[in-house]
């Protein structure tokens, strides 16, 4: 009996963790924390409470996304194993879980960080969980482009948590993620287009064709390559970042060019996978460059 209860508790606990999309939240929090550490001022309380508050909001948005998409998730091979389609978590329980995390997030941010961070975090949560998930995702093949603003907000949230103000450098970090989002998601959409078609989601490869989507991925990657050099051009970072960014841009473009004429879609999935490493690498380079600069001044 106790063994059965323990297995049920473990399965339930893991299902709630899965609802939070921990790998996605980890990448979000990397960009948010780098935004904090790049800000001109640094304090322990907003660093800790800001990190916790933004993470809770990101996790809550992920849970709401699961609830909103539970029917189409059941139709897609990529997502049919998720907790709600599998029945391991009830929808009402998932929404209560999301509400608790959202309330905890706002409490932490308002009480121990600043009101502007709380407001921007709430707007980002609503933008992703409601505007993108409930409307844009089903309404237009430009869903990723328009909805990308919510996903690009974390470094701005981190910066604001430290300073209480929105800085042009923080917006530059936003711009990098905003330009990165289309080639990242459209690569996956090409690879999983039959899944999206089955769920009647108007992703670009379905509405405009794979060749057109590949071209758009190439054009956005070129834009991203230019945008990624702006931190150096605006004296936000130095040669270390510039060198690493050029290498990462070249690798990203290599993947995208190989994808242009790949009938198997193998390079579409490789591009999607590499794009995650690209964004993480770019933000780690920003941080490493800042640390190197500080060390050189000591």
C-alpha positions in Angstrom: 0.0 0.0 0.0 2.7 2.5 1.0 4.7 1.6 -2.0 1.8 2.3 -4.3 1.2 5.7 -2.6 4.8 6.6 -2.9 4.8 5.8 -6.6 1.7 7.9 -7.1 3.2 10.8 -5.2 6.4 10.6 -7.3 4.5 10.4 -10.5 2.3 13.4 -9.5 5.3 15.5 -8.4 7.1 14.8 -11.6 4.0 15.7 -13.6 3.7 19.1 -11.9 7.4 19.7 -12.6 6.8 18.8 -16.3 4.0 21.3 -16.4 6.5 24.0 -15.6 8.6 23.2 -18.7 11.8 23.3 -16.7 14.2 23.3 -19.6 12.5 26.2 -21.2 12.4 28.1 -17.9 16.1 27.4 -17.4 16.9 29.1 -20.6 14.6 32.0 -19.7 16.2 32.4 -16.4 19.7 32.3 -17.8 18.8 35.4 -19.9 17.1 37.1 -17.0 20.1 36.5 -14.6 22.5 37.7 -17.2 20.4 40.8 -17.6 20.6 41.3 -13.8 24.4 40.8 -13.7 25.0 43.2 -16.7 23.0 46.0 -15.0 25.1 48.9 -13.6 24.0 48.2 -10.0 23.8 44.9 -8.1 22.2 44.0 -4.8 21.6 40.7 -3.2 17.9 41.0 -2.3 16.6 42.0 -5.7 19.0 39.4 -7.3 17.6 36.5 -5.2 13.9 37.6 -5.0 13.9 38.8 -8.6 15.2 35.5 -9.8 12.6 33.6 -7.8 9.8 35.9 -8.8 10.6 35.8 -12.6 11.1 32.0 -12.4 7.7 31.5 -10.7 6.0 33.7 -13.3 7.7 31.8 -16.2 6.6 28.5 -14.7 3.1 29.7 -14.2 2.9 30.8 -17.8 4.1 27.4 -18.9 1.4 25.7 -16.8 -1.3 27.9 -18.3 0.1 27.1 -21.8 -0.3 23.4 -21.0 -3.9 23.9 -19.9 -4.8 26.0 -22.9 -3.2 23.6 -25.3 -4.2 20.3 -23.8 -6.6 19.3 -26.6 -4.1 20.1 -29.4 -1.3 18.5 -27.4 -3.2 15.3 -27.4 -3.2 15.4 -31.2 0.5 16.0 -31.7 3.1 13.2 -31.4 5.6 15.7 -29.9 3.3 16.7 -27.0 0.8 13.8 -26.5 3.0 12.5 -23.6 2.5 15.7 -21.6 0.7 15.4 -18.2 -2.7 16.8 -19.2 -3.2 14.7 -22.3 -2.0 11.7 -20.3 -4.4 12.5 -17.4 -1.7 12.5 -14.7 -2.8 16.1 -13.6 -6.3 17.5 -13.6 -6.9 20.8 -15.4 -8.4 22.5 -12.4 -5.5 21.5 -10.2 -3.0 22.8 -12.9 -4.8 26.1 -12.9 -4.7 26.4 -9.1 -1.0 25.5 -9.3 -0.4 28.3 -11.8 -2.5 30.8 -9.7 -0.4 30.0 -6.6 2.9 30.5 -8.5 1.6 33.7 -10.1 0.5 35.1 -6.7 3.8 34.2 -5.1 5.7 35.8 -8.0 3.9 39.1 -7.7 4.2 39.1 -4.0 8.0 38.6 -4.1 8.5 41.2 -6.9 6.3 43.9 -5.4 7.5 43.4 -1.8 11.2 42.8 -2.3 12.2 44.0 -5.8 10.2 46.9 -7.3 6.7 47.5 -8.8 8.0 48.1 -12.3 9.5 44.6 -12.4 6.2 43.1 -11.2 4.2 45.0 -13.8 6.5 44.0 -16.7 6.6 40.4 -15.5 2.8 40.3 -15.3 2.5 41.8 -18.8 4.9 39.1 -20.1 3.0 36.3 -18.4 -0.3 37.5 -19.8 1.3 38.1 -23.2 2.6 34.5 -23.4 -0.1 32.5 -21.6 -3.1 34.4 -22.9 -2.4 36.6 -25.9 0.0 34.2 -27.7 -1.4 30.8 -26.5 -5.1 31.5 -26.7 -5.2 33.9 -29.6 -2.1 34.4 -31.8 -1.0 30.8 -31.9 -4.3 29.8 -33.6 -4.9 33.1 -35.5 -1.9 33.8 -37.7 1.3 32.2 -39.1 3.1 35.2 -37.7 2.3 34.0 -34.2 5.9 33.4 -33.3 7.0 36.8 -34.5 4.3 38.8 -32.7 4.3 36.6 -29.6 8.1 36.6 -29.4 8.0 39.9 -27.5 6.8 38.0 -24.4 9.6 35.5 -24.7 12.2 38.2 -25.2 11.3 40.1 -22.0 13.3 38.2 -19.3 16.7 40.0 -19.7 14.7 43.3 -19.5 13.0 42.0 -16.3 16.3 41.1 -14.8 17.8 44.5 -15.6 14.8 46.4 -14.2 14.9 44.2 -11.1 18.4 45.6 -10.4 17.8 49.3 -11.4 14.1 50.0 -11.4 14.4 51.5 -14.9 14.4 50.4 -18.5 17.7 51.0 -20.1 18.6 50.9 -23.9 21.1 48.2 -23.2 18.4 46.1 -21.7 16.3 46.6 -24.8 19.2 45.5 -26.9 19.1 42.2 -25.1 15.4 42.0 -25.8 16.1 42.7 -29.5 18.5 39.8 -29.6 16.0 37.3 -28.3 13.2 38.8 -30.5 15.3 38.3 -33.6 16.3 34.8 -32.5 12.8 33.5 -31.9 11.5 33.0 -35.5 14.5 30.9 -36.8 14.4 29.0 -33.5 10.7 28.0 -33.6 10.2 27.9 -37.4 13.0 25.3 -37.6 11.0 23.1 -35.2 7.8 23.9 -37.1 9.4 22.6 -40.3 10.4 19.3 -38.7 7.0 18.9 -36.9 4.8 20.5 -39.6 2.6 17.3 -39.9 2.0 17.5 -36.1 0.9 21.2 -36.4 -1.3 20.4 -39.4 -3.0 17.6 -37.5 -3.7 20.0 -34.7 -4.8 22.8 -37.2 -2.3 25.3 -36.0 -1.4 27.7 -38.8 2.4 27.6 -38.5 4.3 29.2 -41.4 5.4 25.9 -43.1 1.8 24.9 -43.3 0.3 28.2 -44.6 3.2 29.3 -46.8 5.2 26.1 -47.5 8.5 24.8 -46.3 10.6 26.6 -48.9 9.2 29.9 -48.0 9.8 29.2 -44.3 13.4 28.2 -44.9 13.9 31.5 -46.7 12.4 33.4 -43.8 14.6 31.5 -41.4 17.7 32.5 -43.4 16.7 36.2 -43.5 15.9 36.3 -39.8 19.2 34.6 -39.0 21.1 37.2 -41.0 19.2 39.9 -39.1 20.1 38.1 -35.8 23.7 38.0 -36.8 23.7 41.8 -37.2 21.8 42.4 -34.1 24.1 40.1 -32.0 27.0 42.5 -32.8 25.2 45.5 -31.4 26.5 45.0 -27.9 30.0 45.5 -29.2 29.0 48.3 -31.5 27.4 50.2 -28.6 30.4 49.6 -26.2 28.3 47.3 -24.0 30.8 44.5 -24.5 34.3 44.0 -25.8 36.5 41.9 -28.0 35.8 38.6 -26.1 32.1 38.9 -26.8 32.6 40.0 -30.4 34.9 37.0 -31.2 32.5 34.5 -29.6 29.4 36.1 -31.2 31.0 36.0 -34.7 31.8 32.3 -34.3 28.3 31.5 -33.0 26.7 33.5 -35.9 28.8 31.6 -38.4 27.7 28.3 -37.0 24.1 29.3 -36.9 24.2 30.4 -40.5 26.0 27.2 -41.5 23.1 25.2 -40.0 20.5 27.4 -41.7 22.2 27.2 -45.1 22.5 23.4 -44.9 18.8 23.3 -44.0 17.8 25.2 -47.2 17.9 22.1 -49.5 17.5 19.2 -47.0 14.7 17.0 -48.1 14.8 14.9 -44.9 14.3 17.9 -42.6 17.2 16.5 -40.5 19.0 19.9 -40.6 15.8 21.6 -39.5 15.9 19.7 -36.2 19.7 20.2 -36.0 19.1 24.0 -36.4 16.5 24.0 -33.7 18.8 22.2 -31.3 21.7 24.4 -32.1 19.6 27.6 -31.7 19.2 26.8 -28.0 23.0 26.4 -27.5 23.4 29.6 -29.6 21.3 31.8 -27.3 22.7 30.3 -24.1 26.3 30.8 -25.5 25.6 34.4 -26.6 24.4 35.4 -23.1 27.2 33.5 -21.3 29.6 35.4 -23.6 28.1 38.7 -22.5 28.6 37.7 -18.9 32.1 36.4 -19.4 33.1 39.6 -21.3 31.8 41.7 -18.4 33.7 39.7 -15.8 36.9 39.9 -17.9 36.4 43.7 -18.2 36.0 44.1 -14.5 39.0 41.8 -13.8 41.1 43.9 -16.1 40.2 47.1 -14.3 41.2 45.7 -10.9 
